[in-house]
Amino acid sequence: MRILSILCILSVLFFQSCGNPSKKNGAEKSYTVATLKGPSSMGMIRMIDSIANAGDTDISIKIENEPIQVRKMMLDGSADFAILPTTMAALVYNKGMDYRLIAIPVWGTLYLFGNDTSITSWENLRNKRVYVMARGMTPDVLFRYLLQYNGINPEKDVTLDYSFPTHIDLANAVAAGQATLGVISEPLASMVISRNKSVHSLFDLNREWENIQGSPIALTALLVKADIIKENPQKVEQFLLDYEKSSLWVNQQPDSAAALIVKYGILPDHEVALRAIPGSRLNFVRARDIRPQIISYLNVFYTMNPDIIGGKIPDEKFFY
């Protein structure tokens, strides 16, 4: 009789644990989000604040400075959700990492900045030195594509200088006058303007791209581990909804959003944050709704250099 009672208790405990997909070995399943210091974390700032205030939550958000750091977290499996350039998202997928593209939260944020007032057209870039962060990365390839479209040979007609290896290094160089022309992105563009009033935007590369392609730059990707989609699709959907609501709130309440952006150390002051929000082009769109647009974007990189996205256009399994 005693053995029967013990079996009954064990049976109840077993089914209770099976009934809650967020439990694993009796402990709450936790999820880590790897995001980037910039528009990606700016767009999810209300969610970041809610999680911080909640205290007890199953989601933690880690803000990294560079995409390569997010990629490292994906390699070691510590990132359940990850944000990085769409080109790099395609690359890691094609290299066998089992992540799926679920949304594009940030669109084009790239600008040609400088204090050279003689630059009023693409033709004026001939024989100029333009500083770009990291050869082969998204800003470099996009800028090369736009140069070629406008009749400028990036190998012969201009000098592309990669002396400054990170976004922050390049922005600091432009602000200090060490780089007279540089391809930089928001929110660093707003930081540069705040530090050097003689520097301004010469070309909105996003607008130039859209004039050619007919659609904005699908710059940044949100991915999730494929097994989370299978094990807990409700968590994926809830995360998507929370991020989308946060992004909308930032655009609708920029002053309040700017305060939070400063509070969590994403940008140094309220004025810069407020200026950077509209230029960061925060617009949360689910990947499944814009597959052709994303493929078209990746195809430009594939044509320029297939290795940038892993040697091929991702197949349909790439999309959630």
KEKE-913236 format. One line per 10 residues: number of its first residue (from 1); their letters; for each residue x, y, z of C-alpha. Coordinates in steps of 0.5 Angstrom, whole numbers. Example, Ala and Ser with C-alpha at 12.3 -4.5 7.8 and 13.67 -1.06 7.14 Angstrom:
2
1) as) 25/-9/16 | 27/-2/14
END
This chain:
320
1) mrilsilcil) 0/0/0 | 6/5/2 | 9/3/-5 | 3/5/-9 | 2/11/-5 | 9/13/-7 | 8/11/-14 | 2/16/-14 | 6/22/-12 | 12/21/-17
11) svlffqscgn) 6/20/-22 | 3/27/-20 | 10/30/-20 | 12/28/-27 | 6/30/-30 | 6/37/-26 | 13/38/-29 | 11/36/-36 | 5/41/-36 | 10/47/-36
21) pskkngaeks) 15/47/-42 | 18/53/-39 | 21/48/-33 | 27/44/-34 | 29/39/-28 | 25/43/-24 | 28/50/-25 | 25/56/-29 | 28/56/-36 | 32/62/-38
31) ytvatlkgps) 33/66/-44 | 39/70/-46 | 39/76/-51 | 45/78/-54 | 44/85/-57 | 48/91/-60 | 50/98/-57 | 46/102/-62 | 40/102/-65 | 38/95/-63
41) smgmirmids) 38/96/-56 | 35/103/-57 | 29/100/-60 | 28/95/-54 | 30/100/-49 | 23/100/-46 | 23/92/-45 | 30/93/-42 | 27/97/-37 | 21/93/-36
51) ianagdtdis) 26/87/-35 | 31/91/-30 | 25/93/-26 | 21/86/-26 | 27/83/-22 | 25/76/-23 | 24/74/-30 | 27/69/-35 | 30/74/-40 | 37/77/-39
61) ikienepiqv) 39/82/-44 | 47/83/-46 | 49/89/-49 | 55/88/-54 | 59/93/-57 | 61/89/-64 | 57/84/-68 | 63/79/-67 | 62/79/-60 | 55/77/-61
71) rkmmldgsad) 57/72/-66 | 62/69/-61 | 56/68/-56 | 52/64/-62 | 58/60/-63 | 58/58/-55 | 51/57/-55 | 50/62/-50 | 45/67/-54 | 38/64/-55
81) failpttmaa) 36/71/-58 | 41/75/-62 | 42/81/-66 | 47/82/-71 | 48/85/-78 | 43/81/-83 | 49/79/-88 | 52/76/-81 | 46/73/-80 | 46/69/-87
91) lvynkgmdyr) 53/68/-86 | 52/64/-79 | 46/60/-82 | 50/58/-88 | 56/56/-84 | 51/51/-80 | 49/55/-74 | 42/53/-72 | 38/60/-71 | 32/62/-75
101) liaipvwgtl) 31/70/-78 | 25/72/-74 | 25/80/-75 | 28/86/-78 | 28/91/-72 | 33/96/-75 | 33/99/-82 | 39/103/-86 | 43/108/-81 | 49/109/-85
111) ylfgndtsit) 51/116/-87 | 58/119/-91 | 60/124/-86 | 65/130/-86 | 67/137/-86 | 69/137/-93 | 64/142/-96 | 66/141/-103 | 63/134/-103 | 56/135/-106
121) swenlrnkrv) 55/130/-111 | 58/123/-112 | 63/125/-118 | 66/130/-112 | 69/123/-109 | 74/122/-114 | 81/122/-111 | 78/123/-104 | 80/119/-98 | 74/116/-95
131) yvmargmtpd) 75/112/-88 | 71/106/-87 | 70/101/-82 | 73/94/-83 | 74/91/-90 | 68/87/-93 | 63/89/-87 | 56/91/-89 | 58/99/-89 | 64/97/-93
141) vlfryllqyn) 60/93/-98 | 54/98/-98 | 59/104/-100 | 62/100/-105 | 56/98/-109 | 53/106/-108 | 60/108/-111 | 60/103/-117 | 52/105/-118 | 54/112/-119
151) ginpekdvtl) 60/111/-124 | 66/111/-119 | 71/105/-119 | 72/104/-111 | 79/101/-113 | 82/106/-117 | 78/113/-117 | 78/113/-109 | 82/111/-103 | 78/107/-98
161) dysfpthidl) 82/107/-92 | 81/102/-86 | 85/105/-81 | 80/105/-76 | 78/98/-74 | 71/99/-70 | 65/104/-71 | 67/107/-65 | 74/109/-67 | 72/111/-74
171) anavaagqat) 67/116/-70 | 72/119/-66 | 77/120/-71 | 71/124/-75 | 69/128/-69 | 77/129/-68 | 78/131/-75 | 83/126/-76 | 78/123/-82 | 75/128/-86
181) lgviseplas) 71/123/-90 | 68/117/-86 | 62/112/-87 | 59/112/-80 | 52/110/-77 | 47/112/-72 | 47/113/-66 | 55/115/-67 | 53/120/-72 | 49/124/-67
191) mvisrnksvh) 55/123/-62 | 60/126/-68 | 55/132/-69 | 55/134/-62 | 63/134/-61 | 64/137/-67 | 59/142/-70 | 63/143/-77 | 62/136/-79 | 56/134/-82
201) slfdlnrewe) 52/129/-86 | 54/129/-94 | 50/123/-96 | 44/119/-93 | 47/113/-96 | 40/110/-94 | 36/114/-98 | 41/113/-104 | 40/106/-103 | 33/106/-103
211) niqgspialt) 33/110/-109 | 36/105/-113 | 33/99/-110 | 26/101/-108 | 26/99/-101 | 30/101/-95 | 36/97/-92 | 34/91/-88 | 41/92/-84 | 40/89/-78
221) allvkadiik) 37/82/-76 | 34/78/-70 | 35/71/-69 | 33/65/-65 | 35/58/-64 | 31/54/-68 | 30/49/-62 | 27/54/-58 | 22/55/-64 | 20/48/-63
231) enpqkveqfl) 20/47/-55 | 17/54/-53 | 14/58/-59 | 10/62/-54 | 16/65/-51 | 18/67/-58 | 12/70/-60 | 12/74/-53 | 19/76/-54 | 17/79/-61
241) ldyeksslwv) 11/82/-59 | 15/86/-53 | 20/88/-58 | 15/91/-63 | 11/95/-57 | 18/97/-55 | 20/100/-62 | 14/103/-63 | 14/106/-56 | 21/109/-57
251) nqqpdsaaal) 19/112/-64 | 12/115/-61 | 15/117/-54 | 23/120/-56 | 24/124/-50 | 22/119/-45 | 26/113/-49 | 32/118/-49 | 32/118/-42 | 32/111/-41
261) ivkygilpdh) 37/110/-47 | 42/115/-42 | 40/111/-36 | 42/104/-39 | 49/107/-42 | 47/106/-49 | 49/114/-50 | 52/119/-46 | 47/124/-46 | 40/126/-47
271) evalraipgs) 41/131/-53 | 45/126/-57 | 40/120/-55 | 34/125/-58 | 37/127/-64 | 39/119/-66 | 32/116/-65 | 29/118/-72 | 36/117/-75 | 36/110/-73
281) rlnfvrardi) 30/108/-77 | 27/103/-72 | 21/99/-75 | 20/92/-73 | 18/88/-78 | 17/80/-78 | 22/77/-83 | 16/72/-86 | 13/78/-88 | 18/81/-92
291) rpqiisylnv) 22/75/-95 | 23/77/-102 | 26/84/-100 | 31/81/-95 | 33/76/-101 | 34/82/-105 | 38/85/-100 | 43/79/-99 | 43/78/-107 | 47/85/-107
301) fytmnpdiig) 52/82/-103 | 52/75/-106 | 54/79/-113 | 59/83/-110 | 62/78/-106 | 59/71/-104 | 63/70/-98 | 60/75/-94 | 54/71/-93 | 57/65/-93
311) gkipdekffy) 57/63/-101 | 50/62/-102 | 43/66/-101 | 40/62/-95 | 34/57/-96 | 27/58/-94 | 29/54/-87 | 33/61/-85 | 26/64/-84 | 21/63/-78
END
